[in-house]
Amino acid sequence: MQITLSQEQSQVLEALVKHGQYPSLEEAINTALLLLIDDLTLSESNNNPNYLAWVQETRKKIDIAQEQAQRGELLEAGDVLAQLRDKVKKAREVIV
């Protein structure tokens, strides 16, 4: 399958690679596709009890993180992005 990207889409992907967010255009596109898969799963799972429990647990974690941030317990953005990239990489390995 061939896909033609708009000029704006190409510029976004190229900027992500140029700024070191992704090592290649392929990696940036793979991540975007993983996010789309997550969106599809999310829309199909709104009535799933496991998903609803996950949402509740995630909200608790966000509340804790907000409290930590108010106390000045912050993480560096680069560290957080590295952790997220690692999670995406591991998720990609499970899908493949």
Backbone hydrogen bonds in HBPLUS format (Angstrom, degrees):
<---DONOR---> <-ACCEPTOR-->    atom                        ^
c    i                          cat <-CA-CA->   ^        H-A-AA   ^      H-
h    n   atom  resd res      DA  || num        DHA   H-A  angle D-A-AA Bond
n    s   type  num  typ     dist DA aas  dist angle  dist       angle   num
A0010-SER N   A0006-SER O   2.99 MM   4  6.25 165.4  2.01 155.2 158.9     1
A0011-GLN N   A0007-GLN O   2.93 MM   4  6.14 155.4  2.00 147.3 154.3     2
A0012-VAL N   A0008-GLU O   3.00 MM   4  6.25 154.9  2.06 147.9 154.0     3
A0013-LEU N   A0009-GLN O   3.07 MM   4  6.35 169.5  2.08 154.8 156.7     4
A0014-GLU N   A0010-SER O   2.89 MM   4  6.04 165.1  1.91 152.7 157.4     5
A0015-ALA N   A0011-GLN O   2.88 MM   4  5.98 152.9  1.96 144.7 152.0     6
A0016-LEU N   A0012-VAL O   2.99 MM   4  6.25 154.7  2.05 150.4 157.0     7
A0017-VAL N   A0013-LEU O   3.10 MM   4  6.41 155.7  2.16 149.7 155.6     8
A0018-LYS N   A0014-GLU O   2.83 MM   4  5.98 163.3  1.86 148.4 154.0     9
A0019-HIS N   A0015-ALA O   2.92 MM   4  5.99 153.8  1.99 148.0 153.6    10
A0021-GLN N   A0016-LEU O   2.82 MM   5  5.12 137.2  2.00 169.3 168.2    11
A0020-GLY N   A0017-VAL O   3.02 MM   3  5.14 160.2  2.06 108.5 113.0    12
A0028-ALA N   A0024-SER O   3.18 MM   4  6.51 156.8  2.23 146.8 152.7    13
A0029-ILE N   A0025-LEU O   2.95 MM   4  6.22 159.7  1.99 153.7 159.1    14
A0030-ASN N   A0026-GLU O   2.82 MM   4  6.03 157.7  1.87 149.1 156.1    15
A0031-THR N   A0027-GLU O   2.98 MM   4  6.16 157.2  2.03 146.4 151.8    16
A0032-ALA N   A0028-ALA O   3.05 MM   4  6.32 156.3  2.11 143.1 149.7    17
A0033-LEU N   A0029-ILE O   2.91 MM   4  6.21 155.2  1.97 151.6 158.3    18
A0034-LEU N   A0030-ASN O   2.94 MM   4  6.24 152.4  2.02 146.8 154.5    19
A0035-LEU N   A0031-THR O   2.98 MM   4  6.29 152.5  2.06 148.9 156.3    20
A0036-LEU N   A0032-ALA O   3.02 MM   4  6.36 146.5  2.13 142.7 151.9    21
A0037-ILE N   A0033-LEU O   2.92 MM   4  6.24 152.2  2.00 148.2 155.8    22
A0038-ASP N   A0034-LEU O   2.92 MM   4  6.22 155.5  1.98 146.1 152.9    23
A0039-ASP N   A0035-LEU O   2.92 MM   4  6.23 151.2  2.01 143.0 150.7    24
A0040-LEU N   A0036-LEU O   2.95 MM   4  6.24 157.1  2.00 149.0 154.5    25
A0041-THR N   A0037-ILE O   2.89 MM   4  6.14 163.9  1.92 153.9 158.4    26
A0042-LEU N   A0038-ASP O   2.79 MM   4  5.94 154.8  1.85 147.7 155.5    27
A0043-SER N   A0039-ASP O   2.96 MM   4  6.22 161.5  1.99 151.5 155.0    28
A0044-GLU N   A0040-LEU O   3.13 MM   4  6.33 144.3  2.26 143.4 152.9    29
A0045-SER N   A0041-THR O   3.01 MM   4  6.04 122.2  2.35 140.7 155.4    30
A0045-SER N   A0042-LEU O   3.14 MM   3  5.17 143.6  2.28  98.4 109.0    31
A0048-ASN N   A0045-SER O   2.89 MM   3  4.93 162.5  1.92 112.2 118.0    32
A0051-TYR N   A0048-ASN O   3.06 MM   3  5.23 116.7  2.47 101.5 116.7    33
A0052-LEU N   A0048-ASN O   2.96 MM   4  6.27 162.6  1.99 158.6 163.9    34
A0053-ALA N   A0049-PRO O   2.96 MM   4  6.13 151.6  2.04 144.2 151.4    35
A0054-TRP N   A0050-ASN O   2.96 MM   4  6.20 152.1  2.04 142.1 150.0    36
A0055-VAL N   A0051-TYR O   2.86 MM   4  6.20 154.9  1.92 153.5 160.4    37
A0056-GLN N   A0052-LEU O   3.05 MM   4  6.29 161.0  2.08 144.9 149.4    38
A0057-GLU N   A0053-ALA O   2.95 MM   4  6.20 162.2  1.99 151.0 155.7    39
A0058-THR N   A0054-TRP O   2.83 MM   4  5.99 155.5  1.88 150.3 157.6    40
A0059-ARG N   A0055-VAL O   2.90 MM   4  6.14 155.5  1.96 151.0 157.2    41
A0060-LYS N   A0056-GLN O   3.13 MM   4  6.44 151.0  2.21 144.0 151.4    42
A0061-LYS N   A0057-GLU O   3.04 MM   4  6.37 155.3  2.10 146.2 152.8    43
A0062-ILE N   A0058-THR O   2.93 MM   4  6.23 150.8  2.02 148.4 156.6    44
A0063-ASP N   A0059-ARG O   2.99 MM   4  6.25 156.4  2.04 147.1 153.1    45
A0064-ILE N   A0060-LYS O   2.98 MM   4  6.29 159.4  2.02 150.7 156.0    46
A0065-ALA N   A0061-LYS O   2.90 MM   4  6.13 157.7  1.95 145.8 152.2    47
A0066-GLN N   A0062-ILE O   2.87 MM   4  6.14 154.0  1.94 150.6 157.3    48
A0067-GLU N   A0063-ASP O   3.05 MM   4  6.34 156.9  2.11 148.3 154.2    49
A0068-GLN N   A0064-ILE O   2.93 MM   4  6.23 156.3  1.98 150.2 157.1    50
A0069-ALA N   A0065-ALA O   2.89 MM   4  6.11 156.3  1.94 148.5 154.9    51
A0070-GLN N   A0066-GLN O   2.99 MM   4  6.23 154.3  2.06 146.8 153.3    52
A0071-ARG N   A0067-GLU O   3.16 MM   4  6.45 137.2  2.35 139.3 150.3    53
A0071-ARG N   A0068-GLN O   3.09 MM   3  5.12 128.7  2.37  95.0 108.8    54
A0073-GLU N   A0068-GLN O   2.84 MM   5  5.07 152.9  1.91 155.4 146.4    55
A0072-GLY N   A0069-ALA O   2.93 MM   3  4.93 153.7  2.00 102.0 110.3    56
A0074-LEU N   A0072-GLY O   3.09 MM   2  5.66 122.7  2.43 107.1  91.3    57
A0079-ASP N   A0076-GLU O   3.03 MM   3  5.33 123.0  2.37 104.4 118.4    58
A0080-VAL N   A0076-GLU O   3.13 MM   4  6.51 158.1  2.18 154.5 160.8    59
A0081-LEU N   A0077-ALA O   2.89 MM   4  6.14 166.5  1.91 158.2 161.7    60
A0082-ALA N   A0078-GLY O   2.98 MM   4  6.10 153.3  2.05 140.9 148.4    61
A0083-GLN N   A0079-ASP O   3.01 MM   4  6.28 155.1  2.07 145.5 152.0    62
A0084-LEU N   A0080-VAL O   2.93 MM   4  6.25 158.0  1.98 152.0 158.3    63
A0085-ARG N   A0081-LEU O   2.84 MM   4  6.05 160.0  1.88 151.4 156.9    64
A0086-ASP N   A0082-ALA O   3.00 MM   4  6.17 152.7  2.08 144.2 151.5    65
A0087-LYS N   A0083-GLN O   3.03 MM   4  6.35 153.1  2.10 145.5 152.4    66
A0088-VAL N   A0084-LEU O   2.93 MM   4  6.25 158.1  1.98 151.6 157.4    67
A0089-LYS N   A0085-ARG O   2.87 MM   4  6.09 158.4  1.91 148.2 154.4    68
A0090-LYS N   A0086-ASP O   2.94 MM   4  6.18 161.6  1.97 150.8 155.1    69
A0091-ALA N   A0087-LYS O   2.88 MM   4  6.08 155.0  1.94 147.0 154.4    70
A0092-ARG N   A0088-VAL O   2.85 MM   4  6.05 152.4  1.93 148.4 156.1    71
A0093-GLU N   A0089-LYS O   3.03 MM   4  6.32 148.2  2.14 144.9 153.2    72
A0094-VAL N   A0090-LYS O   3.16 MM   4  6.46 145.6  2.28 142.4 150.8    73
A0095-ILE N   A0091-ALA O   3.09 MM   4  6.38 152.8  2.16 147.4 154.4    74
A0096-VAL N   A0092-ARG O   3.02 MM   4  6.17 158.6  2.07 150.5 155.7    75
